[in-house]
Structures are given as structure tokens and as C-alpha cells.
């Protein structure tokens, strides 16, 4: 009887060991998928932008599944929607698309480029699943922007139009619900108006009320990587890429994330995440989204995706 018990225990141990080894092999052969979301005036699939990024990731991580988000039926609509489709509608659409993608059922890493950074953070906070593991924001405007210099790839006509709209009526209901950049326009001279009328950014930043679900979901991230471009001429202020911004009531003096009410009051759980070492602050001495392939491989792919 004693020998029989030993044999049973041995067989049980052997089965569990095999299952563990099989799981390890499966994980190695099925790397964590990657979801990309492009910035303003860009598209999911241009060969000179996210199409190239997708290719680099696939070359560096064999067999990885990479999904580049497209909003619309084609790349032209995707570009247009980066200016003129309500962000909340975009995130709702993406949440459904990710949930229905069986390749993402065990979770994924996410990389947001420029405004795609705060949009993917909205996904992390609002979507019930699948689980986002690492969120990498390259030049994202997490405390919003106050100014649109060097705006986009469509050059002067669209940019000048957007600037005029945002300077004079950013918080009008029609503008908030129609113009993407208005939804993360943060006027430090009109803090109360911003908090009350921002339909997207003030909401995902828990600035008017604290949505505990947003807070809990964001803290499920293993890592939040914030990349700031030190010579950024497109984003004002560039400190927003690290969750910094102007001190309330003026547009000259800046404050860091750690000095802000958002952090001190821990309205979004960022203080807890920072103290736990889950927020990584990276910087690169370059203009907006101007990084080379070697930097991307070394600092992003091999640190956070592999």
C-alpha cells in the first residue's frame, strides 16, 4: 500500500511537471500580442509609419500577433476620423473589436503613438477585457494640450481651422462631440470649464468625479511606460507626455505629475502605481515621434514586449 501511494504521488508530480513544461513551451511559441493605435493625421497601415512599426515588431518577435487599430473602412477614413470622430465612440468601437479578437483573449501589450497614447489609456480604463498588460505611450498627451503648433500631416488649412475652433469654442458641446483634438484640449486658464465640459480627457483623468472602475482597471497594468520627446515642437506643453502640465490658472509655470492634484489626491491611482514602480518615465532628445529603429528595438521591444 505504501509503495502504491508513492507511485501515485510520483505520477501526479510527473503529470504536473509535464503540464508546466507544456505551458512554458506554449508561452514561448505564442508571444504576447501587440496592439497599436496611431496618432493624429496618421493611419493604421501607412508603410512609412505604423506599417513599418508593425513589420519591425514582427521581425524582432517571431510569431507575434500585431493588431494596428483602424477606425473606418479604409486608411483615408482612418486619417479623417483621427480629426473628426468622437473619441468616446472610437474607444467603444475598439473595445468591442478587441473583445471579439480571439488572438487577444489571453491579454496583450499596447503601444499608443501621440494621441493614440491617451486613447489606449481610455481602453485600459473602460474596457472590461481582454486584459492590457503593458501600456507604452510614445508622446501621448495625458494631461491634454494647450496649443497645436506644427499640427499634423495635412498642413495649414486643417490645422489653422482647428486652432481657431479650439481657441474660441473648445468646450462648446458641438465642438467637444465633433472635433477629436477638442476632447483633450486643456485650457489652464479655464480649469472649471474644462473639467465640467471635457467629454473625454477630464473623464478618463477622473477630474470631476472619481470613477473607481477606471482607477481599478488602470492599476491592473503591469507597467505604464511614458515616453517624452525632449525637443517636441508639436505638443504644448511637452511635459504632458509625462502627465505634467501648467499649474492651474496660468499658462507659463509648469508642474510635474507628482506635484499635481491628480497625483496628490491619487484620483486615478497613479501615485500608487508610481510608488510600486509601475510607471516608467523615458525620454529621448528628439522631436515628436522622431526615433530610430535601433532605439525602438532596444528601449521598447526588448524591454517591454519580449
N, C-alpha and C positions, 0 to 999 in steps of 0.2 A: 504493500500500500504506500509506504514511504517513497519507494522508487517511482511509483506511478505519479505521485504528486510532483516529484522533481521533474519528471518528463513533461507533465502538463505545464508547469511553470516555464520550462525551457522552450516548449513550443509556443507558448503565449509571448515570451520575450522575443523569439525569433520572428513571429508574425509582426509584432510591433516595430521591430528593427527594420524589417523589410518595408513596412508602410512608411516609416520615416525616410528611408533612403529613396523610396519611390517619389515621395513628396519633394525631397531635395532636388532630385533629377528633374522633376516636372517644373519646379520653380526656375531652375537654371535654363531649361529649354523654352520656358514661357515667361520672358521678362515682363515686368510691369508695363502696361500700355501707357502711351503718352497722348495727351490731348492738347492741341494748340489753339489759341484764339488770337487773331491778328489785330492790328491797330487801325486807326482812322485812315481812310483812303487806301487801304490795302485789301487784299483778298486772301482766302484760304490757300490759293494754289498757284499764284504767280511764280514762275520759275526763278525769278530774281529775288524773291523774298521767302515766304513760308514754304513754297515748293522746294527750295534749296535747303531750308532748315529741316524739313521732313526727311529729305534724302540723306543729310548728314547724320541724323539720329539713327536712321535705319542702317547706315553703313557702320556706325560705331556700336550698335546693339543689335546683333543678328537676331532675326525672327521677332523683333519688337513690332507691335501694332501701333501705328501712329494715326491719330484722327485729327484732321485740321478742320475746325468749325467753319461752315459756310452758312451764311444767313441769306437765303434766297435761292432761286432756281439755277443761277449761273454766277460767274465771277463778277459780271457787271452789276447785277443786283446786290451781290455781296458788298461791293465797294459803295454803292449808293446807300445801302442800309447802315453802313458804318457812320453815316451822317444823319440819316433821316428816319430810322425805325426805332421806336420807343425801346429803351434798354430793358425795361421790365418784361416786355413782350419777347425780346430776344432771349433773355435768360430763361423764361418759361419754356420757350421752344427748345432751347438747348438742354434743359433739364429732362424733358421728355425724350429727346433724341439720345442722350447718354444712357438713360434708364432702359431704353429699348435695344441698346447695342450689347449683344451678348459677349462681345470681346472685352467689355469693360466690367463685367459682373463681379470680378474679384477686386475691383479698385483700379485706380490709375494715378499717374503723375500729371501735372498740368503746367503749361507754360503760357503766360499771357504777355503779349507784346504791346507796350504802350497802354491804350485804353482797354485792351484785352486783359490786362492785369487786374483792374478793378472789376471787370465783368466776370472773370473766373472766380474772383473772391465772392461775388454775389452768388455764383453757382455753389461754391463751398458752403455758404451760409444758408441758402434757401432750398437746395435740392436734397431730398431725403436719401438718395442713393443713385448710383453706386458711390462708394467712398473715395474721396480725393485724398491722396497720401501726402505728396509734396506739392506745394504751390509755388511756382517760380514766377516772379513779376519783374519783367525787364522794362524799366522806365514807366511803370504804372503810376497813375495819378490818384493815390489813395486818399488824399485829403482834398482832391479836386484841383482845379486850375483857376488862375485869375489872370487871363491873357492868353491869346492864341498866336504868338509870333511864329513865323515860318510854317504856317498851317498847311499840313497835308501835302498830297501829291497832285491835287487838282489846281494848284496855284491860286492866282489872285482873286478871281471872281467869286468862287465859293467861299474862300477864307474871309474876304472883306465883308461879304454878306453875313456870314456867321458872327463876325466880330461886332457888326452894327446891331444885330439882333440881340446878342448876349449883353452888350454894354447897356442897352436901353430897356430890355424886357426879359431878362433871363428867367425870372420867376413868375412870369405870366403862365397861366395854365396851358394855353395853346402852345407856347414855346417849349415848356417843360415836357409836354407829351409828344412833341414832334421832332425836336432837334436833339440829337444824341449828346452833343457837347454841352448843351444847357443842363443836362441831367447830372453833370459833375462839375458845373460852374459854381465856384465857391467864392462869393464876394465877402471879404473880411470886414468891409465897411457896412455890410447889411447882414450880420450874423443871424439875427432873429428871423428876418425874411427868408434867408437861405434855409434855416432849419425847418421852418413851417411849410415851405413851398417846394423844396427839392424833392422830386418824386423818386429819385434813385439813391444818390450818394448819401444824403443825410439819413436815409432809411437804413442802408447797409452798414453805416457807421454808428447806428444807434444813438443819434444825436438829439432826437426829440423825445423818444421813449426807448427804453431798453427792451429789445426783443431777446428773451433768454434763449430761444431756439437758435437765433443767429450766433449768439455767444457760445453756446454749447457746440454747435456744428463747427465753428471755426477752430475751436480748441482741439477738435479731433485730428486736425492736420498734424503730421509728424514734424514737418518743417515748413515755415513760411520764409521764402527767400526773396529779399527786396534788393534789386539792383538799381543803383543810381548812376546816371551818366553825368560826370562832374562838369563837363563842358556843354551841357544841354542848352541849346538856344531855342528849342521848341516848346518846352514845358516851363511854365511860370507858376509858382517857383519850383525849381528842380528838387527842393527838399521834400516835396510831396511824394517823391518816389521812395522815400524812407518814412513816409507818414508824417513828415514835418509840414509846417505851413506858417503863414503870417500869424502873429499874435492878433487876437480879436480886436477890432476897432481901428486898425490901420493897415497899410499895405507896404511897410518898409522893413520893420523888425521881424525877424523870423524866430520860430521856436522849434525845438526837436519834438519827436513823438513823445519822449519821456517827460517833456515839460507841459504837454497838452492836457486839457481836461479829459480827453478821450482816454488817455493813459492813466492819469492820476485817479480818476473815478473808475477806471477799468470797465468802461461801458461796453467794451467789445471783447474783453478777456485778453487784450494784448499785453497787459502788464504781467499777467500770469504766464503767458507764453514766453515773454521776454526773459522773465526770471528763471524759467525752466530751460532756457537755451534753445527754444524752438524757433526764434526769429533770427535769421542770418542776414546781416547788412553787408552787401558787397558794393563796390564802386569800381568804375572804370573811367580813366581820363579820356573821354571821347564825347562826341555829340550824340544826339538822340538815336538810340539803336545802332550806333556805329561800332560794331565789334567784329573781330575777325574769326575765322573758323577755328583757329588754334585756341583762342580764349574760350570760345563756346564749348569746345570739346573738354578742355581742362577744368574750367570753372563751373560748368553747368552739367554736361552729360556725365562725366566720370565722378562728379561729387554727389549728384542728386538723382540721376536717372538709372545708373547701373546698379 
